Amino acid sequence: MKVIWLDDALKSYHQIIDYLAIKFDSKTARKLDDKVSRVEVVLCNFPDFGSIDPLFGNKDYRSVIILQNKLVYRVVDDTIYILAFWDCRRDSVAQAKKVE
């Protein structure tokens, strides 16, 4: 399995990492980065690891909570597409609408 981040998801991910580095410190940003990397490895081995996300209705989108962030993905054949990454303290419904 391979992992591909869509542009919007990657942009949001980098914004969150940058925010953590500025607001807190680089150690906090690295902690999130390390956890996301570990989740990517788990997803490659167990693509159904995440829960089906009810925010997306009947679509086969799954999500994983990583610290205070949600990673939304979809598996197509042998590829995991990361569709979105956002801070869970934001309005989840509004964030989900950006993905659809």
NORLINCOR-V852165 format. One record per backbone hydrogen bond with DSSP energy under -0.5 kcal/mol. NH is the residue of the N-H (numbers start at 1). CO is the residue of the C=O. E is the energy in kcal/mol with one decimal. If there is no record, write none. Layout:
NH CO E
NH CO E
//
This chain:
2 78 -1.8
4 80 -3.0
6 82 -2.5
10 6 -2.5
11 7 -2.6
12 8 -2.3
13 9 -2.5
14 10 -2.5
15 11 -2.2
16 12 -2.2
17 13 -2.4
18 14 -2.7
19 15 -2.5
20 16 -2.5
21 17 -2.2
22 18 -2.1
23 19 -3.5
24 20 -2.2
25 20 -0.8
29 25 -1.6
30 26 -2.5
31 27 -2.0
32 28 -1.7
33 29 -2.3
34 30 -2.9
35 31 -2.1
36 32 -2.6
37 33 -2.1
38 34 -2.2
39 35 -2.3
40 36 -2.2
41 37 -1.6
42 38 -2.2
43 39 -2.9
44 40 -1.9
45 41 -1.5
46 42 -3.1
49 46 -2.2
51 63 -1.7
53 61 -2.8
54 52 -0.6
56 53 -1.5
57 54 -1.4
59 56 -1.7
61 59 -1.5
62 73 -3.0
63 51 -2.2
64 71 -2.0
66 64 -0.5
66 69 -3.1
67 65 -0.5
69 66 -1.9
70 86 -3.1
71 64 -2.7
72 70 -0.6
72 84 -2.8
73 62 -2.9
74 81 -2.0
76 74 -0.5
76 79 -2.8
79 76 -2.1
80 2 -3.2
81 74 -3.1
81 79 -0.6
82 4 -2.9
82 80 -0.6
83 72 -2.4
83 81 -0.8
84 72 -1.6
86 70 -2.0
88 68 -3.4
90 87 -1.8
92 90 -0.7
95 91 -2.3
96 92 -2.6
97 93 -1.8
98 94 -0.9
98 95 -0.6
99 95 -0.6
99 96 -1.1
100 96 -1.3
//
